[in-house]
Amino acid sequence: MPSASARKPSGSSRTRSYDSAKTRAAVVAQFGHVRAAVGRLTPEQLALPTRLGDWTVRELVAHLAMAVEQVPATLAQPAPPAQEVTLATWPSATRALAGEVDEIARATAAEAAPSDLLDRAAARYAEAVPVAPDDRLLAARIGAMRLADFLVVRCVELIVHTDDLAAATGLEIPFDRQALATATRLLADALAATAPGGSVEVRVPPFAVVQCVEGPRHTRGTPPNVVETDPLTWLRLATGRTDWSTAVEEAAVSASGERADLAPYLPLMG
């Protein structure tokens, strides 16, 4: 399977593909960075607030453990009869799960020490996932998904919540390059699906370039409407960690052209 490229063909509806081996390695690598960081946390740091409502770091870590353990947990269940959720529909579908995710994170956080939760998730993942085929359907809470797609969205979960963990604790936690690239590309494509068109070019170097927003399509030369930002800022915008006006005011986003305002389309996930 070809690896995902930084740019999708202009005007093409072709779904971006992801290299399964690289995605699998990225999930393991990023979860390893999370486990190493959490192993250094003190009880005081685990009680710190996060930018996720009234979750403390303890609930955030529990959610990170859940994000990975959900893969072997769903593999242990019978395969559903048909796929219900694709990579294109996953971002918007997440909004409906907010209440359920909150309840599960709180219950999970009360079960065991944070490091023990992560160790358990890693062990179950290592036992079940490497031998499972990419096309195995999983009965995920959000709807039936292919394992290969579910691992792509695990990259989004891990990268976004690693950023939350770093923001809450002040720790410098590495971002696996492949996991970061995967998360960036998936949410860039989600923007193009949410606001289809070709009048605005959105650049998130070095990982993604997409065209979106209805209006005159750019075909040659410098596009009249360009938005450019870095991967982490893009992920924060796409998931509501920051808002458009703040990012522009802080020069974390450059936007040129009369149509280069993405505020009406953000965030993409709730």
DAMO-V917749 format. One record per pair of residues at least 6 apart in sequence whose C-alpha atoms are under 6 Angstrom apart, sorted by the first residue. I is the first residue (numbers start at 1). J is the second residue. Records with the same first field share a line. If there is no record, write none. Layout:
# DAMO-V917749
I->J / J
This chain:
# DAMO-V917749
1->19
3->18 / 19
4->17 / 18
6->207 / 208
7->208 / 209
26->178 / 179
27->155
30->176
46->57 / 58
47->56 / 57
48->56 / 57
49->56
50->56 / 168
59->105 / 106 / 109
62->105 / 108 / 109
63->105
65->118 / 121
69->121
72->125 / 128
74->138 / 139
79->137 / 138
80->139
83->144 / 145
84->143 / 144
85->143 / 144 / 145
91->269
92->269
95->270
134->147 / 148
135->146 / 147
136->146 / 147
137->145 / 146
138->144 / 145
155->179 / 183
156->183
181->207
185->208
192->212
195->212 / 213
196->212 / 213
197->212 / 213 / 214
198->211 / 212 / 213 / 217
199->213 / 215 / 216 / 217 / 218
200->211 / 212 / 213 / 225 / 226
201->210 / 211 / 226
202->209 / 210 / 226 / 227 / 228
203->209 / 228
204->228 / 229 / 230 / 231
224->257
225->256 / 257 / 260
226->255 / 256
227->254 / 255
228->253 / 254
229->253
236->242
237->243
238->266 / 267 / 268
239->267 / 269
240->267
244->263
247->253
